[in-house]
Amino acid sequence: MGKILSHIDLRVPDLAAVDAFYRALLPALGFTEEEDIEGWLQFRSPDGSEFFGITASPGHQANQNRIAFWGESRAHIDRIAGIIQEHGARNIEGPAPYADIYYALFFEDPAGTRLEVTFKG
């Protein structure tokens, strides 16, 4: 089957309010190629098969869905924890082990979108 994730099309009330946060977070998660698309902040994976785009939708309100990313290691997740702290995200819980093989960080971006980075190993 190959890749599982095609893309994420995220809506936020104010793109400028989350710009610095996602410019720091997305490359750390592997979305390293920025694309120039008017009205969007968009990064894709190096092979172009996956992308994460953010755009403004002024009436949007965050909900309780969660987007979860794979982490490369516990140390990688710990590094992400530092990035979110530097860029105005709210740490909900972690990074911490939640089972013998499950290590995760749960947080919200500056617009209230719930995110997670997890490592299983």
GROMACS elastic network, one bead per residue, 0.5 to 0.9 nm:
[ bonds ]
;  ai    aj funct       b0    kb
    1     4     6  0.76965   500
    3     6     6  0.74252   500
    3    49     6  0.78629   500
    3    50     6  0.83384   500
    5     8     6  0.80769   500
    5    49     6  0.85326   500
    5    50     6  0.64384   500
    5    51     6  0.85794   500
    6    49     6  0.67336   500
    6    51     6  0.68233   500
    6    52     6  0.89217   500
    7    44     6  0.86131   500
    7    49     6  0.84154   500
    7    50     6  0.52953   500
    7    52     6  0.55729   500
    7    53     6  0.77101   500
    8    50     6  0.83652   500
    8    51     6  0.64442   500
    8    53     6  0.61000   500
    8    54     6  0.81970   500
    8    67     6  0.87652   500
    9    51     6  0.84454   500
    9    52     6  0.62275   500
    9    53     6  0.50012   500
    9    54     6  0.60240   500
    9    55     6  0.78165   500
   10    52     6  0.75605   500
   10    53     6  0.60310   500
   10    55     6  0.65239   500
   10    56     6  0.86442   500
   10   113     6  0.88309   500
   11    14     6  0.87823   500
   11    15     6  0.84934   500
   11    53     6  0.85618   500
   11    54     6  0.57915   500
   11    55     6  0.52985   500
   11    56     6  0.57278   500
   11    57     6  0.57493   500
   11    58     6  0.87897   500
   11    60     6  0.67988   500
   11    61     6  0.87084   500
   11    62     6  0.85071   500
   12    15     6  0.62639   500
   12    17     6  0.88195   500
   12    18     6  0.80406   500
   12    54     6  0.71059   500
   12    55     6  0.63216   500
   12    56     6  0.50785   500
   12    57     6  0.56809   500
   12    58     6  0.71381   500
   12    59     6  0.85303   500
   12    60     6  0.60495   500
   12    61     6  0.73787   500
   12    62     6  0.74921   500
   12   111     6  0.62563   500
   12   112     6  0.86207   500
   12   113     6  0.81106   500
   13    17     6  0.84413   500
   13    55     6  0.84234   500
   13    56     6  0.54129   500
   13    57     6  0.51097   500
   13    59     6  0.61639   500
   13    60     6  0.52904   500
   13    61     6  0.69681   500
   13    62     6  0.86367   500
   13   111     6  0.70461   500
   14    17     6  0.54622   500
   14    18     6  0.71490   500
   14    19     6  0.89849   500
   14    55     6  0.80431   500
   14    56     6  0.53235   500
   14    57     6  0.71717   500
   14    58     6  0.63572   500
   14   111     6  0.77555   500
   15    18     6  0.55565   500
   15    19     6  0.60046   500
   15    39     6  0.84960   500
   15    40     6  0.79857   500
   15    41     6  0.78873   500
   15    54     6  0.72592   500
   15    55     6  0.59653   500
   15    56     6  0.50734   500
   15    57     6  0.84211   500
   16    19     6  0.51047   500
   16    20     6  0.79216   500
   16    56     6  0.85899   500
   17    20     6  0.76909   500
   17    21     6  0.82953   500
   17   110     6  0.69168   500
   17   111     6  0.73717   500
   18    21     6  0.52678   500
   18    22     6  0.62686   500
   18    23     6  0.85770   500
   18    54     6  0.89051   500
   18    87     6  0.86448   500
   18    88     6  0.86270   500
   18   109     6  0.72403   500
   18   110     6  0.58215   500
   18   111     6  0.67384   500
   19    22     6  0.55225   500
   19    23     6  0.60962   500
   19    24     6  0.87255   500
   19    41     6  0.73071   500
   19    54     6  0.88364   500
   20    23     6  0.50730   500
   20    24     6  0.62955   500
   20    25     6  0.86216   500
   20    87     6  0.67339   500
   21    24     6  0.54141   500
   21    25     6  0.61093   500
   21    26     6  0.85329   500
   21    83     6  0.81175   500
   21    84     6  0.71503   500
   21    86     6  0.83402   500
   21    88     6  0.70025   500
   21    89     6  0.75548   500
   21   109     6  0.73733   500
   21   110     6  0.75047   500
   22    26     6  0.55253   500
   22    27     6  0.82969   500
   22    41     6  0.82204   500
   22    54     6  0.86389   500
   22    87     6  0.86112   500
   22   109     6  0.83920   500
   23    26     6  0.60391   500
   23    27     6  0.69566   500
   23    34     6  0.89342   500
   23    41     6  0.83253   500
   23    43     6  0.86573   500
   24    27     6  0.63145   500
   24    28     6  0.67489   500
   24    83     6  0.68071   500
   24    84     6  0.83379   500
   24    87     6  0.77641   500
   25    28     6  0.52699   500
   25    29     6  0.64103   500
   25    31     6  0.87426   500
   25    80     6  0.72051   500
   25    83     6  0.66602   500
   25    84     6  0.72400   500
   25    87     6  0.87881   500
   26    29     6  0.51084   500
   26    30     6  0.64581   500
   26    31     6  0.51433   500
   26    32     6  0.69597   500
   26    43     6  0.70479   500
   26    44     6  0.88150   500
   26    52     6  0.78989   500
   27    30     6  0.50815   500
   27    33     6  0.77482   500
   27    34     6  0.88201   500
   27    43     6  0.78254   500
   27    44     6  0.89819   500
   27    45     6  0.87941   500
   28    31     6  0.72873   500
   28    32     6  0.77040   500
   28    76     6  0.85762   500
   28    79     6  0.86281   500
   28    80     6  0.71626   500
   28    83     6  0.86176   500
   29    32     6  0.80550   500
   29    69     6  0.74524   500
   29    70     6  0.79215   500
   29    71     6  0.73214   500
   29    72     6  0.88113   500
   29    76     6  0.89335   500
   29    80     6  0.82418   500
   29   117     6  0.87405   500
   30    33     6  0.87307   500
   30    44     6  0.81752   500
   30    45     6  0.60553   500
   30    46     6  0.76640   500
   31    34     6  0.78307   500
   31    42     6  0.88977   500
   31    43     6  0.53569   500
   31    46     6  0.69620   500
   31    50     6  0.80187   500
   31    51     6  0.69099   500
   31    52     6  0.73753   500
   32    43     6  0.62936   500
   32    44     6  0.62600   500
   32    45     6  0.58773   500
   32    46     6  0.62347   500
   33    42     6  0.84261   500
   33    43     6  0.52409   500
   33    44     6  0.51127   500
   33    45     6  0.62230   500
   33    46     6  0.61138   500
   33    48     6  0.81713   500
   33    51     6  0.89944   500
   34    41     6  0.78929   500
   34    42     6  0.58928   500
   34    44     6  0.64321   500
   35    40     6  0.87738   500
   35    41     6  0.75654   500
   35    42     6  0.54663   500
   35    43     6  0.57226   500
   35    44     6  0.72932   500
   36    40     6  0.77783   500
   36    41     6  0.76360   500
   36    42     6  0.72851   500
   36    43     6  0.89156   500
   37    40     6  0.55066   500
   37    41     6  0.71800   500
   37    42     6  0.72412   500
   38    41     6  0.82157   500
   39    54     6  0.86719   500
   39    55     6  0.61901   500
   39    56     6  0.74837   500
   40    53     6  0.64514   500
   40    54     6  0.55965   500
   40    56     6  0.77098   500
   41    52     6  0.84016   500
   41    53     6  0.56925   500
   41    54     6  0.51859   500
   41    55     6  0.65042   500
   42    51     6  0.70491   500
   42    52     6  0.57333   500
   42    54     6  0.62240   500
   42    55     6  0.85813   500
   43    50     6  0.87162   500
   43    51     6  0.56837   500
   43    52     6  0.55576   500
   43    53     6  0.64490   500
   44    47     6  0.79508   500
   44    48     6  0.56432   500
   44    49     6  0.73910   500
   44    50     6  0.56022   500
   44    52     6  0.62454   500
   44    53     6  0.83802   500
   45    48     6  0.50821   500
   45    49     6  0.63584   500
   45    50     6  0.54226   500
   45    51     6  0.61450   500
   45    52     6  0.86923   500
   46    49     6  0.79272   500
   46    50     6  0.85922   500
   47    50     6  0.78604   500
   48    51     6  0.71956   500
   56    59     6  0.88653   500
   56    60     6  0.82027   500
   57    60     6  0.53847   500
   57    61     6  0.89224   500
   58    61     6  0.85976   500
   61   111     6  0.83140   500
   61   112     6  0.81126   500
   61   113     6  0.87760   500
   62    65     6  0.83538   500
   62   111     6  0.69959   500
   62   112     6  0.54782   500
   62   113     6  0.53397   500
   62   114     6  0.80396   500
   63    66     6  0.85044   500
   63   112     6  0.78187   500
   63   113     6  0.68534   500
   63   114     6  0.78341   500
   64   113     6  0.76782   500
   64   114     6  0.66879   500
   65   113     6  0.77605   500
   65   114     6  0.64775   500
   65   115     6  0.84540   500
   66   113     6  0.73069   500
   66   115     6  0.51684   500
   66   116     6  0.69536   500
   67   113     6  0.83898   500
   67   114     6  0.65513   500
   67   116     6  0.61790   500
   67   117     6  0.85923   500
   68   106     6  0.87700   500
   68   114     6  0.87243   500
   68   115     6  0.57015   500
   68   117     6  0.55359   500
   68   118     6  0.71190   500
   69   115     6  0.78972   500
   69   116     6  0.61149   500
   69   118     6  0.63392   500
   69   119     6  0.88133   500
   70    73     6  0.89092   500
   70   116     6  0.85557   500
   70   117     6  0.57105   500
   70   118     6  0.52496   500
   70   119     6  0.60466   500
   70   120     6  0.84466   500
   71    74     6  0.74012   500
   71    75     6  0.88729   500
   71    76     6  0.61688   500
   71    77     6  0.59407   500
   71    80     6  0.89571   500
   71   104     6  0.84513   500
   71   117     6  0.57150   500
   71   118     6  0.52423   500
   71   120     6  0.82870   500
   72    75     6  0.80341   500
   72    76     6  0.58621   500
   72    77     6  0.76204   500
   72   118     6  0.84510   500
   72   119     6  0.64479   500
   72   120     6  0.89161   500
   73    76     6  0.50671   500
   73    77     6  0.64939   500
   73    78     6  0.86944   500
   73   103     6  0.86709   500
   73   118     6  0.84692   500
   73   119     6  0.57930   500
   73   120     6  0.81129   500
   73   121     6  0.79691   500
   74    77     6  0.51519   500
   74    78     6  0.62072   500
   74    79     6  0.86701   500
   74    95     6  0.83593   500
   74    96     6  0.88183   500
   74   103     6  0.66462   500
   74   104     6  0.81160   500
   74   118     6  0.83357   500
   74   119     6  0.64131   500
   74   120     6  0.88777   500
   75    79     6  0.61997   500
   75    80     6  0.86835   500
   76    79     6  0.50396   500
   76    80     6  0.63103   500
   76    81     6  0.87223   500
   76   119     6  0.87988   500
   77    81     6  0.62565   500
   77    82     6  0.88446   500
   77    95     6  0.68774   500
   77   103     6  0.82141   500
   77   104     6  0.70893   500
   77   105     6  0.68485   500
   77   117     6  0.65226   500
   77   118     6  0.71640   500
   77   119     6  0.75765   500
   78    81     6  0.50319   500
   78    82     6  0.66971   500
   78    83     6  0.89834   500
   78    94     6  0.89619   500
   78    95     6  0.63868   500
   78   105     6  0.81978   500
   79    82     6  0.52126   500
   79    83     6  0.65195   500
   79    84     6  0.89386   500
   80    84     6  0.62345   500
   80    85     6  0.85795   500
   80   105     6  0.84120   500
   80   117     6  0.81135   500
   81    84     6  0.53384   500
   81    85     6  0.62843   500
   81    86     6  0.87583   500
   81    91     6  0.79563   500
   81    94     6  0.82635   500
   81    95     6  0.69708   500
   81   105     6  0.71425   500
   81   107     6  0.88144   500
   82    85     6  0.51690   500
   82    86     6  0.62516   500
   82    87     6  0.87735   500
   83    86     6  0.51824   500
   83    87     6  0.63056   500
   83    88     6  0.89720   500
   83    89     6  0.87238   500
   84    87     6  0.52086   500
   84    88     6  0.63769   500
   84    89     6  0.50942   500
   84    90     6  0.74965   500
   84    91     6  0.76499   500
   84   107     6  0.80250   500
   84   108     6  0.87770   500
   84   109     6  0.78569   500
   85    88     6  0.58780   500
   85    89     6  0.59294   500
   85    90     6  0.73435   500
   85    91     6  0.74945   500
   86    89     6  0.78370   500
   87   109     6  0.87147   500
   87   110     6  0.80898   500
   88   109     6  0.73066   500
   88   110     6  0.57540   500
   89   107     6  0.67568   500
   89   108     6  0.55623   500
   89   110     6  0.50432   500
   89   111     6  0.84401   500
   89   112     6  0.82710   500
   90   106     6  0.88819   500
   90   107     6  0.55090   500
   90   108     6  0.50911   500
   90   109     6  0.65956   500
   90   110     6  0.71931   500
   90   112     6  0.81454   500
   91    94     6  0.74332   500
   91    95     6  0.89874   500
   91   105     6  0.78346   500
   91   106     6  0.63808   500
   91   108     6  0.65645   500
   91   109     6  0.89468   500
   92   105     6  0.78849   500
   92   106     6  0.53158   500
   92   108     6  0.70982   500
   92   114     6  0.89276   500
   93    96     6  0.77440   500
   93   104     6  0.83574   500
   93   105     6  0.60617   500
   93   106     6  0.51371   500
   93   107     6  0.67988   500
   94    97     6  0.79122   500
   94   103     6  0.83909   500
   94   104     6  0.62690   500
   94   106     6  0.62749   500
   94   107     6  0.85201   500
   95   103     6  0.68916   500
   95   104     6  0.52751   500
   95   106     6  0.74154   500
   95   117     6  0.88389   500
   95   118     6  0.89220   500
   96   102     6  0.85167   500
   96   103     6  0.55282   500
   96   104     6  0.57617   500
   96   105     6  0.68023   500
   97   100     6  0.70930   500
   97   101     6  0.75692   500
   97   102     6  0.57294   500
   97   104     6  0.64932   500
   98   101     6  0.78137   500
   98   102     6  0.54152   500
   98   103     6  0.58775   500
   98   104     6  0.72347   500
   99   103     6  0.72784   500
  100   103     6  0.82751   500
  100   120     6  0.87469   500
  100   121     6  0.84078   500
  101   119     6  0.77355   500
  101   120     6  0.50131   500
  102   118     6  0.69709   500
  102   119     6  0.59788   500
  102   121     6  0.69728   500
  103   117     6  0.84972   500
  103   118     6  0.56551   500
  103   119     6  0.51971   500
  103   120     6  0.63776   500
  103   121     6  0.83460   500
  104   116     6  0.68909   500
  104   117     6  0.56267   500
  104   119     6  0.63009   500
  104   120     6  0.86446   500
  105   115     6  0.83509   500
  105   116     6  0.55365   500
  105   117     6  0.53791   500
  105   118     6  0.65251   500
  106   114     6  0.74325   500
  106   115     6  0.59973   500
  106   117     6  0.68549   500
  106   118     6  0.86921   500
  107   112     6  0.88014   500
  107   113     6  0.82620   500
  107   114     6  0.58487   500
  107   115     6  0.53763   500
  107   116     6  0.62302   500
  107   117     6  0.87752   500
  108   111     6  0.74476   500
  108   112     6  0.50818   500
  108   113     6  0.51066   500
  108   115     6  0.57623   500
  108   116     6  0.84687   500
  109   112     6  0.52840   500
  109   113     6  0.53154   500
  109   114     6  0.66787   500
  109   115     6  0.72994   500
  110   113     6  0.75502   500
